[in-house]
Amino acid sequence: MTDTTIFEPTGRAIPFAVEGEGPVSLVMFSEGGLEADGLAVISHYLVEEAGFHVVRIGSAAESAGVDERVEGAVDVLRQIGLEHTWIGGHGAGGSVARTFAASHPDRTNGLLLLGVEDGGLPLPPLMPVLIIQGADDDVTPPAHGARLHSTAPERTSVNNIDGAGHLFPLTHPIETAFIIEEYLDWD
């Protein structure tokens, strides 16, 4: 696996990890810390098996709000020189990704949502969206992903992982990574 780096713009300690150098870039927001979120296994698979470039960004603090996390991500991406990328996240991290994509569409190639929160955030216009849901998720149930899909069916794709709950990135990382690889490999 990769080491976590701490970037401290204006006194905020933002944990992030960079893995791979492939032509397809993906930034993923965890629900909180980077230590045990399941996204590390997904990231490693996408780097090793598909040749992706993956950046995982955690939260500067447990109390960090969505806007603070988005600004932290902009700072990290500027620091590592990444101009355009797919943006994604799991649960609350997906809400951060949606906010990032809406406020920085010029930096966002598309959106990847793992377990959609029901927060009323609209999808940014024109960009493709991949939604992955745990079929047995009771925190971010498949109905949330289906409802979001219905707002832009021409540019969203939904995949449900059978037998998976909310922590499907941790319990079903290879299945999740395979869906991402199949979808993003055309980018």
ABEGO torsion letter per residue (X at the ends): XBBBBBBBBGGBBBBBBBBEABABBBBBBBABBAAAAGAAAAAAAAAAAAGBBBBBBBBABAABBAAAAAAAAAAAAAAAGBABBBBBBBEAAAAAAAAAAAABAAABAEBBBBGBBBAGBBBBBGBBBBBBBBAABAABBAAAAAAAAAABAAABBBBBBBGBBAAAAAABAAAAAAAAAAAAAAX
